Amino acid sequence: MKTVRWLSISACALVPVFALANTLTLEKVQSRDSVRCGVNAAQPGFSSLDDGDQYRGLDTDVCRAVAAAALGDASKVDFVPLDSVERFTALQSGEVDLLSRTTTWSSSRDTTLGLQFTGVTYYDGQAFMVASDLGVQSAEDLDGAAVCTQSGTTSELNLSDYFRINDMSYDAVVFDSPEQSIAGFEAGRCDVLSSDASQLYAQRMQLADPNMAVVLPEIISKEPLGPAVRQGDDQWFNIVKWSLFAMLNAEEYGVTSENVDEQRSTNNPDIARLLGQDGNYGEGMGLNEDWAYQIIKQVGNYAEIYERNVGADSNFKIARGLNALWKDGGIQYAPPIR
């Protein structure tokens, strides 16, 4: 797996996105023999470099799943680290083939930026982290607080809405990156750090003393996080979308990276269709019939990527909650392959 960083493009000089999108992305990916995936540089659990200088996390595994489907090899990903300001420009311009970077699906992003969100990989919400010695128990006690947050994110707007609705005031301390915001919080430049709850749990683990901070219980927004692609290329949109759906369906059917070879001889018609043993459901996307098999074999089902990155097998131990399957009390749901 390679990590690449291309020349940044000014957000003030957006290239007309539809002209670029008319070139079939799958053809470019296959010609290049790699998927260029825009990710976060340093959000443990979702996208960060491990000790071996390899990107790990829920978002990066989504990139690998797309590479497994499109190229038959999950390792053929060029990870492009992007900050919150440049991420949309990088996708619009064609610098990356997809964006898998803890990005909230919202109406304006879906309708005015030339982007399409392909699904929700993680249902999240904005929260607050405060210094433990402040003794704050609730977000309702934050009137007049200095709040660190990140520029170019939905967090800025959510903060303004929350404090206005609750007739409270605050002083915004805005940073360009998660690394800067957690450093500012740790240095005492603000009383509170506000971001998606998933990011706060990750940032808390980065503190010299994680016990110095606590995440408050209130969730003040809906933050459905998921991959995005450029508008205008329905084939690539379908590939990225169904790569996620394949992992969700695999979990529902009990198909894992460990038993997927055995499951290829199943009598269950749902599993047979998923694994390309009954019909070729990759053909309509320009993929081989074993596209979903390759995802599951090389990357895993949704439960596997969740648990190893942010769940029970990770340092974060985040319960599935809304991210459980629909049949287990959550809202993760995939259409059938048929």
C-alpha positions as CSV (number, residue, x, y, z in Angstrom):
1,M,0.0,0.0,0.0
2,K,1.3,3.4,-0.9
3,T,0.8,6.8,0.6
4,V,0.9,9.7,-1.8
5,R,0.3,13.4,-1.6
6,W,-0.4,15.4,-4.7
7,L,0.0,19.2,-5.2
8,S,-2.8,20.9,-3.3
9,I,-5.4,22.9,-5.3
10,S,-6.7,26.2,-4.2
11,A,-10.3,26.0,-2.9
12,C,-10.8,29.3,-4.8
13,A,-10.1,27.7,-8.2
14,L,-12.6,24.9,-8.5
15,V,-12.4,23.0,-11.7
16,P,-15.8,22.3,-13.5
17,V,-16.5,18.9,-11.9
18,F,-19.0,17.5,-14.4
19,A,-16.5,17.6,-17.3
20,L,-14.0,15.7,-15.2
21,A,-16.6,13.2,-14.0
22,N,-17.6,12.3,-17.5
23,T,-14.4,10.2,-17.8
24,L,-15.3,6.8,-16.4
25,T,-13.5,6.5,-13.1
26,L,-13.3,2.7,-13.2
27,E,-11.4,2.8,-16.5
28,K,-8.9,5.3,-15.0
29,V,-8.6,3.2,-11.8
30,Q,-8.0,0.0,-13.8
31,S,-5.5,1.7,-16.2
32,R,-3.6,3.1,-13.2
33,D,-4.0,-0.2,-11.3
34,S,-4.8,1.6,-8.0
35,V,-7.6,3.5,-6.3
36,R,-6.7,7.0,-5.1
37,C,-8.6,7.5,-1.8
38,G,-8.7,10.7,0.2
39,V,-8.5,10.1,3.9
40,N,-7.8,11.8,7.2
41,A,-4.1,11.9,8.1
42,A,-4.5,11.3,11.8
43,Q,-7.8,10.1,13.2
44,P,-7.1,6.8,15.0
45,G,-9.9,4.3,14.5
46,F,-10.9,5.8,11.2
47,S,-7.7,6.7,9.4
48,S,-4.2,7.1,10.8
49,L,-0.7,5.7,10.2
50,D,0.3,2.7,12.4
51,D,3.8,2.0,13.7
52,G,4.6,0.3,10.3
53,D,3.7,3.5,8.4
54,Q,0.5,1.8,7.1
55,Y,-2.9,3.5,7.1
56,R,-5.4,1.7,9.4
57,G,-9.0,2.5,10.3
58,L,-12.7,2.1,9.4
59,D,-12.5,4.6,6.6
60,T,-9.3,3.2,5.1
61,D,-10.9,-0.3,5.1
62,V,-13.7,1.1,3.0
63,C,-11.0,2.2,0.5
64,R,-9.6,-1.3,0.5
65,A,-13.0,-2.8,-0.1
66,V,-13.4,-0.7,-3.2
67,A,-10.0,-1.7,-4.5
68,A,-10.8,-5.4,-3.8
69,A,-14.1,-5.0,-5.9
70,A,-12.6,-2.9,-8.7
71,L,-9.1,-4.5,-9.0
72,G,-9.3,-7.8,-7.1
73,D,-6.6,-6.6,-4.7
74,A,-7.4,-4.7,-1.5
75,S,-3.8,-3.5,-1.2
76,K,-4.0,-1.4,-4.5
77,V,-4.8,1.9,-2.7
78,D,-3.0,5.1,-2.9
79,F,-4.0,6.9,0.3
80,V,-4.0,10.7,-0.1
81,P,-4.1,12.6,3.3
82,L,-6.4,15.6,3.2
83,D,-7.4,18.2,5.7
84,S,-11.0,19.3,6.2
85,V,-10.6,22.4,4.0
86,E,-9.0,20.8,0.9
87,R,-10.9,17.4,0.9
88,F,-13.8,18.5,-1.3
89,T,-11.6,20.3,-3.8
90,A,-9.4,17.2,-4.1
91,L,-12.4,15.1,-5.0
92,Q,-13.9,17.7,-7.4
93,S,-10.7,18.1,-9.3
94,G,-10.0,14.4,-9.7
95,E,-7.0,14.3,-7.4
96,V,-8.7,11.4,-5.7
97,D,-11.3,8.8,-6.9
98,L,-13.3,8.8,-3.7
99,L,-13.3,10.5,-0.3
100,S,-13.5,8.3,2.7
101,R,-12.7,10.8,5.5
102,T,-15.2,11.0,8.3
103,T,-17.3,13.3,6.2
104,T,-20.9,14.2,7.2
105,W,-23.5,13.7,4.5
106,S,-25.6,16.9,4.4
107,S,-28.0,18.4,1.9
108,S,-25.7,21.2,0.8
109,R,-22.7,18.9,0.3
110,D,-24.9,16.5,-1.6
111,T,-26.5,19.1,-3.9
112,T,-24.1,22.0,-4.4
113,L,-20.6,20.6,-4.5
114,G,-20.9,18.2,-7.4
115,L,-20.5,15.3,-5.0
116,Q,-22.6,12.2,-4.2
117,F,-22.6,10.3,-0.9
118,T,-22.7,6.6,-1.4
119,G,-23.9,5.4,2.0
120,V,-23.3,5.7,5.7
121,T,-20.4,3.8,7.1
122,Y,-20.7,5.2,10.6
123,Y,-23.7,7.0,12.3
124,D,-22.2,9.7,14.5
125,G,-23.1,12.9,16.3
126,Q,-21.4,16.0,17.7
127,A,-20.4,16.0,21.4
128,F,-18.3,18.0,23.9
129,M,-15.1,17.0,25.7
130,V,-14.1,19.0,28.8
131,A,-11.3,19.0,31.2
132,S,-12.2,16.7,34.1
133,D,-11.1,19.2,36.8
134,L,-13.8,21.7,35.7
135,G,-16.5,19.4,37.2
136,V,-18.9,20.0,34.3
137,Q,-21.6,17.3,34.0
138,S,-23.7,18.6,31.2
139,A,-23.4,20.7,28.0
140,E,-26.0,23.0,29.5
141,D,-23.3,24.2,31.9
142,L,-21.1,25.5,29.1
143,D,-22.4,29.1,29.0
144,G,-19.5,31.5,28.3
145,A,-17.1,28.7,27.6
146,A,-14.2,28.9,25.1
147,V,-14.8,26.1,22.6
148,C,-12.1,24.6,20.3
149,T,-13.3,23.3,17.0
150,Q,-12.2,22.7,13.5
151,S,-12.6,25.0,10.5
152,G,-14.4,23.7,7.4
153,T,-16.6,21.2,9.3
154,T,-20.2,21.0,10.2
155,S,-19.1,21.3,13.9
156,E,-18.8,25.1,13.5
157,L,-22.5,25.5,12.4
158,N,-23.7,23.0,15.0
159,L,-22.0,24.9,17.8
160,S,-23.6,28.1,16.7
161,D,-27.1,26.5,16.5
162,Y,-26.8,24.7,19.9
163,F,-25.7,27.8,21.9
164,R,-28.2,30.0,20.2
165,I,-31.1,27.6,20.8
166,N,-30.1,27.3,24.4
167,D,-29.6,31.0,24.9
168,M,-26.0,30.6,25.8
169,S,-22.8,32.4,24.6
170,Y,-19.4,30.9,23.8
171,D,-16.0,32.0,22.3
172,A,-15.0,29.9,19.3
173,V,-11.3,28.9,19.0
174,V,-10.9,27.6,15.5
175,F,-8.1,25.4,14.2
176,D,-7.3,23.9,10.8
177,S,-6.7,20.3,11.8
178,P,-7.6,17.8,14.5
179,E,-4.0,17.8,15.7
180,Q,-4.0,21.5,16.2
181,S,-7.4,21.4,18.0
182,I,-6.4,18.7,20.5
183,A,-3.1,20.5,21.1
184,G,-5.0,23.7,21.8
185,F,-7.3,21.9,24.2
186,E,-4.4,20.3,26.0
187,A,-2.6,23.6,26.3
188,G,-5.6,25.2,27.9
189,R,-6.5,27.5,25.0
190,C,-10.1,26.5,25.4
191,D,-12.3,24.9,28.1
192,V,-14.1,22.6,25.7
193,L,-13.3,20.6,22.5
194,S,-16.3,19.9,20.3
195,S,-16.4,17.5,17.3
196,D,-18.0,14.3,16.3
197,A,-18.1,11.9,19.3
198,S,-16.0,9.4,17.4
199,Q,-13.2,11.9,16.9
200,L,-13.4,13.0,20.5
201,Y,-12.8,9.5,21.7
202,A,-9.8,9.2,19.4
203,Q,-8.4,12.6,20.5
204,R,-8.9,11.7,24.1
205,M,-6.6,8.7,23.6
206,Q,-3.9,11.0,22.2
207,L,-3.7,13.1,25.4
208,A,-0.7,12.6,27.6
209,D,-3.2,11.8,30.4
210,P,-6.6,10.6,28.9
211,N,-8.1,10.9,32.4
212,M,-7.7,14.7,32.3
213,A,-10.7,14.9,30.0
214,V,-14.2,13.5,29.8
215,V,-16.7,13.4,27.0
216,L,-20.1,14.8,28.0
217,P,-23.3,12.7,27.4
218,E,-25.1,15.1,25.1
219,I,-25.2,14.5,21.3
220,I,-26.2,17.7,19.6
221,S,-26.4,16.7,16.0
222,K,-26.9,14.0,13.4
223,E,-23.6,13.2,11.6
224,P,-24.0,10.3,9.1
225,L,-20.4,9.7,7.9
226,G,-19.7,8.1,4.6
227,P,-17.8,8.0,1.4
228,A,-18.4,10.4,-1.4
229,V,-17.6,10.4,-5.1
230,R,-18.0,12.9,-8.0
231,Q,-21.4,13.3,-9.6
232,G,-21.8,12.2,-13.2
233,D,-20.3,8.7,-13.0
234,D,-23.1,6.3,-12.0
235,Q,-20.9,3.3,-12.6
236,W,-18.3,4.3,-10.0
237,F,-21.0,5.6,-7.7
238,N,-22.6,2.1,-7.8
239,I,-19.3,0.3,-7.2
240,V,-18.5,2.4,-4.0
241,K,-22.1,2.1,-2.8
242,W,-22.3,-1.7,-3.3
243,S,-18.9,-2.3,-1.7
244,L,-20.4,-1.1,1.6
245,F,-23.6,-3.0,1.0
246,A,-21.7,-6.2,0.3
247,M,-20.0,-5.9,3.7
248,L,-23.3,-5.2,5.5
249,N,-25.0,-8.1,3.7
250,A,-22.1,-10.4,4.5
251,E,-22.5,-9.6,8.2
252,E,-26.2,-10.2,8.1
253,Y,-25.7,-13.6,6.4
254,G,-22.9,-14.7,8.8
255,V,-20.2,-14.6,6.0
256,T,-16.8,-13.7,7.3
257,S,-13.2,-13.5,6.0
258,E,-12.6,-16.8,7.8
259,N,-15.5,-18.8,6.4
260,V,-16.1,-17.2,3.0
261,D,-14.4,-20.0,1.1
262,E,-16.6,-22.6,2.8
263,Q,-19.7,-20.5,2.2
264,R,-19.1,-20.6,-1.6
265,S,-20.7,-24.1,-1.6
266,T,-23.7,-23.0,0.4
267,N,-27.3,-23.8,-0.5
268,N,-28.4,-20.4,0.8
269,P,-29.5,-18.4,-2.3
270,D,-28.7,-15.0,-0.7
271,I,-25.2,-16.1,0.0
272,A,-24.7,-17.7,-3.4
273,R,-25.7,-14.5,-5.1
274,L,-23.5,-12.4,-2.8
275,L,-20.5,-14.6,-3.6
276,G,-21.1,-14.8,-7.3
277,Q,-22.1,-18.5,-7.3
278,D,-25.6,-17.8,-8.6
279,G,-25.6,-15.1,-11.3
280,N,-23.2,-12.4,-12.1
281,Y,-24.3,-9.3,-10.1
282,G,-21.0,-7.5,-10.8
283,E,-21.6,-7.4,-14.5
284,G,-23.8,-4.3,-14.3
285,M,-21.0,-2.4,-12.6
286,G,-18.3,-3.6,-14.9
287,L,-16.9,-6.0,-12.3
288,N,-16.1,-9.6,-12.1
289,E,-18.6,-12.0,-10.7
290,D,-16.5,-12.5,-7.5
291,W,-16.3,-8.8,-6.6
292,A,-18.0,-9.2,-3.3
293,Y,-16.1,-12.4,-2.5
294,Q,-12.9,-10.5,-2.9
295,I,-14.1,-7.8,-0.5
296,I,-15.1,-10.2,2.2
297,K,-12.0,-12.5,1.8
298,Q,-9.5,-9.6,1.8
299,V,-11.1,-7.0,4.0
300,G,-14.0,-8.7,5.9
301,N,-17.6,-8.0,6.6
302,Y,-18.9,-4.8,8.3
303,A,-18.7,-6.3,11.8
304,E,-15.1,-7.3,11.2
305,I,-13.9,-3.8,10.1
306,Y,-16.0,-2.2,12.8
307,E,-14.7,-4.3,15.7
308,R,-11.0,-4.2,14.8
309,N,-10.9,-0.5,14.2
310,V,-13.3,1.1,16.7
311,G,-15.2,-1.7,18.5
312,A,-14.4,-4.5,21.0
313,D,-11.1,-5.4,19.4
314,S,-9.8,-1.9,19.4
315,N,-8.6,0.6,22.1
316,F,-11.8,2.5,21.8
317,K,-14.4,-0.2,22.6
318,I,-17.2,1.8,21.1
319,A,-20.5,-0.1,21.3
320,R,-22.2,-0.7,18.0
321,G,-25.3,1.4,19.0
322,L,-26.9,2.9,15.9
323,N,-24.3,1.1,13.8
324,A,-25.6,-2.3,14.6
325,L,-27.6,-4.1,11.9
326,W,-31.3,-3.3,11.7
327,K,-32.1,-6.8,13.1
328,D,-29.9,-6.2,16.1
329,G,-31.5,-2.8,17.1
330,G,-29.4,-0.5,15.0
331,I,-30.1,1.2,11.7
332,Q,-27.5,-0.3,9.4
333,Y,-29.4,-1.8,6.5
334,A,-28.3,-2.9,3.0
335,P,-30.5,-3.7,0.0
336,P,-30.4,-7.3,-1.2
337,I,-28.2,-8.5,-4.0
338,R,-30.5,-10.2,-6.5
